[in-house]
Amino acid sequence: MDKDKLREIIFGYRTKSGKTFDIILLSAILISVICVMLDSDKNIHQEYGNSLLTIEWIFTIFFTIEYALRIYCSSNRKRYIFSFMGIIDLLSIIPTYLVGFYAPIGSLIDIRIMRLIRVFRIFQLSPYLKSGHTMQIALRSSRPKIIVFILSISLIVVILGTLMYIIEGQQNGFDNIPKAIYWAVVTLTTVGYGDVVPITTLGKTVAVLIMMLGYAIIAVPTGIVSAEFSKNRKEKNQEKNQHHIIEKEEIIISKEEEILEKLNSLEKKIDQLK
């Protein structure tokens, strides 16, 4: 088959053949991921382990051939290999080949689910991608504030964890400062596993303060990102308004030119009548 035709089938999605190939590919990805999930169950593995392994190898060989064909027909091979989807395509087939060296790594085959990102372009769901891009811009704009926030929280949990280690001590489960810091993180994030709890009255008082502080802190990153969303929306609206104003100005200018042309033509007719 011609390389251009093959590229159109594998990378294209507007043609019937390209869309059919992508739908088959996505179906294969879903089935292989489901098989990996089923194989993680002990009872299913004992009864159907060999069959699921055979199915997995069939899918892996299929995806390996597909990956090789993508490299072969790609217009820019290096760009595809080191692109996000190119790396995901490679990582989706490697685990099966490494199962012989370390069996649990086979579960990483679930990374194939990332390949379903192509569903957005196949079914023309580009508005969802635009929304994701908007969120990405807002998060990127919020990065300095979020970094400062995370650093501040890190300092707080170190201080609070050390304080709880001093108050409670090893006899109450706070064996060392790292473990106390872990407890502070769990408590501050309002998760509260309950594996380590303060016993003393002072320790419980500090724990209550940490919990209340945790609820207050949760709102901070949300507010930062929301503010960036609002800022980006205002900027977009301003750009639209400016574009609308420019269009109106162009219309007015064009009408002025028409009026001038008509006036000139009238003047010529008047001159001719004279």
Residue, then its C-alpha position, 0 to 999 in steps of 0.5 A: m500500500d502507498k505510504d500516503k494512503l497508509r498515513e491517511i488511514i492511520f493518522g486521518y479521521r475525516t475519511k471513512s477508512g481513517k475513521t473506521f480504523d480509529i474506531i477499531l483501534l479504540s475498541a481494541i484498547l477498551i477490550s484489552v484494558i477490560c481484560v487486564m482489569l479482569d485478570s487482576d481478580k484472583n478467581i478469574h485469573q485462576e480460571y481464565g488466566n491463560s486465555l486472558l494472557t493469550i488475548e493480551w499478547i494478540f492485542t500487544i502484537f496488534f498495537t506493536i504493528e500499529y506503532a511501527l506503521r505509525i513510525y513508518c508512514s509518519s511525515n516527521r518520525k522524530r516528532y511523532i516518536f517524542s510527541f505525547m501520543g507517541i510516548i503513550d503509544l510506546l508505553s502501552i506495549i512495553p509492559t507486556y514484553l517486561v512481564g517475564f522480568y517482573a510480573p506486576i508491571g503487566s498491570l501498567i498496560d492500563i495506560r492504554i486508556m490514555r489513547l482514548i484521547r483520540v475519541f475527541r477528534i474522531f467524534q468531533l468533540s473539539p469543544y471539550l478540548k477547547s474547554g480543557h485548553t481554557m482550564q490549562i491556561a488558567l492553571r498555568s497562569s495560577r502556577p506562581k500563586i499555587i507554588v507559593f501556596i504549596l510552599s506555605i502549606s509545607l512549612i505549616v505541616v512541618i511546624l504542626g507535625t513537630l509540635m504534635y511530636i513534642i506534645e504527644g510523644q512516642q507513647n501515643g503513636f507519634d514515633n518520630i517527626p516524619k510520622a507526625i508530619y504525615w499525620a499533620v498532612v492527613t489531618l490538614t487535608t481532612v482525610g483522617y485515616g485514624d491510624v494515629v490520633p492524639i490522646t492528650t487534651l492539648g494534642k486534641t486542641v491542636a488537632v481541632l485547630i488543624m482540621m478547621l485550618g484545613y477547611a479554610i485552606i481548601a478554598v484557597p486554590t479553588g479561589i486562585v484558579s476561579a480568579e484566573f478563569s474569570k480573568n481569562r473570560k474578561e480578556k476574551n470578551q474584551e478581544k471580542n468587543q475590540h474585534h466587533i468595534i474594528e469591524k464596525e469601523e471598517i463598515i463605516i469607513s467603507k460607507e464613507e468611501e461609497i458616499l465620497e464616490k457618489l459625491n464625486s460622481l454628482e460633482k462631475k454630473i453638475d460640471q457636465l450640466k454647466 
